[in-house]
Amino acid sequence: MILNLINKGKLLMAVMSGELDHHSAESVRVKLDNKLEELGEVNLLFDFSGVNFMDSSGIGVVIGRYKKISEYGGKVGIINLKPEIKRIFEMGGLFRIIKEYKSVEDALKSF
């Protein structure tokens, strides 16, 4: 899993590539948490364009960051879900709490 973190003011973009599974989830979680702690109150946008596999550990990463950011009123969004990854989000009920956006620009307008 390759994770690129891009700071855009009050928005942190997490651009991921590879497999978000039990092998990579802890590393992604630690890197995100460290960056979130460094930046303070920001919104988080996950870019799943390069993610080709995700298991329940990946869901845990997303939900955990959602809980952390929600504590101070921040928002979490997702872009670029491939159909097989989107299905996991649907089955897990994640769209009840996290919005999917069509683009970074749409997310920025909403945030």
N, C-alpha and C positions, 0 to 999 in steps of 0.2 A: 504494500500500500504506500503510495506517494501522497503526501498531504502538503499542499501549499496554502499558507495563510496570508491573505491579502487584507491589509487594513485600509478601509475607505472612510476615514472619519469615525462616525458612530456606527459603522457597519464593518463587521469582520466576515470575510468570505473564506470558507473552508472548501478549497477545490481538491477533490479526491480522485485518485486514479488507482485501479487495481481491485483487490478483494477486501471488503470490510467484513471480516469474520473474526472468529475467536483468536486467530493468530495475530491480527493487526489491531483489534479494537482497543486494547489497553494502551498501546503506543499513541493511537489517535486521540484517545480520551485525555492522556497526560499532556500531549502537545496543545490540545484545545484549551484545557483547563489552565495551563500555564499562561497562554496568550490572553485568555479572558481575564485572568487575575491581573496581568500586566496592564491591560487596556482599561479595565474598569467597566463601566456601564455602556455596553454596546449591544447592537442587534447582531444576530448571527444568520448567515445565509449559507446553507450547504449546497455545493454544486456537485451533483452526482454524475456529471457527464462522462467521467472516466471509470465509474464503478461498474464492474461487470458481474459481481456476485456480492450478496449480502446475506448474513444469517441473523439470528436473534441477538447476537453480540452487537451487531451494527445498529439494530433497533435500540438496544440499551444505550449506545453512545448518543444517539439522537435524542432520546427521551431524557437522559441525564443532563444534557446541555440545555434542553428546553426547561427543565425544572430549575436549573441554576440561573438562567437568564430571566425567567419569569419572576423570580424572587424580587427583582428590582424593576419590574415592568417592561423589560425588553421583549423583543419579538424574535422568533426563529422561523425561517422559511427554507424552502427547498426549491431548487431548479434542476432542470435537465435529467429527469428520471427516465431511465430506459423502461420499456413495458414490463419486463420481468422484475425489476426493482420496485416499480410503482405498485405492482400486485402485492408485494410484501408489505408495503406501506398501507395499502387498502385492507389487507387481511388483518394487520395489526391494529387497525383503527387509528393510525397516526394522523390521518387527515382531519380528525375531530379537533385536534389541538395544534397542528402545524399546517400552515398553508403552503400550497404549491404555487409557484409563480412561473410565468412564461419566460421571464427574462430578469436580468439584474436590475434593469431600469424599472420594471414593474414592482419589484421588491422594494427598491429605494423609494418609490412613490408611496407605497403602503406603509413603510417603516417611518 
